[in-house]
């Protein structure tokens, strides 16, 4: 299985009070063990870094986890075609539209994993919560 992770799934890894924290953590663990391929964009990682810094999450924690997981993730590119397709889409959330086009351009995505309803606008691939994605891996 090859899952594209939305930015909110990355946030789940750092904020234990989020409802999907445990499931997101377990899904990423499956990726580290090579049982599933996980795909993100650099833009998601940068957005997460910026936001966690504003929420005063300890830098050592953020960098430590990223250094552990990034080598095991595929990075989908956000280039001009993905930006153009996203900003010219009719999606309510342009950032999600750009993420979606990056995911599709990376090829072979079985599902998008998100806690967000905006990805449901498209019908090309299933949109799963972290808990639903975990069930597909097992």
Secondary structure, 3 states (H helix, E strand, C coil): CEEEECHHHHHHCCCCCCCCHHHHHHHHHHHHCCCCEEEEEHHHHHHHHHHHHHCCCCHHHHHHHHHHHHHHEEEECCCHHHHHHHHCCCCCCHHHHHHHHHHHHHCCCCEEECCCCHHHHCCCCEEECHHHHHHHHC
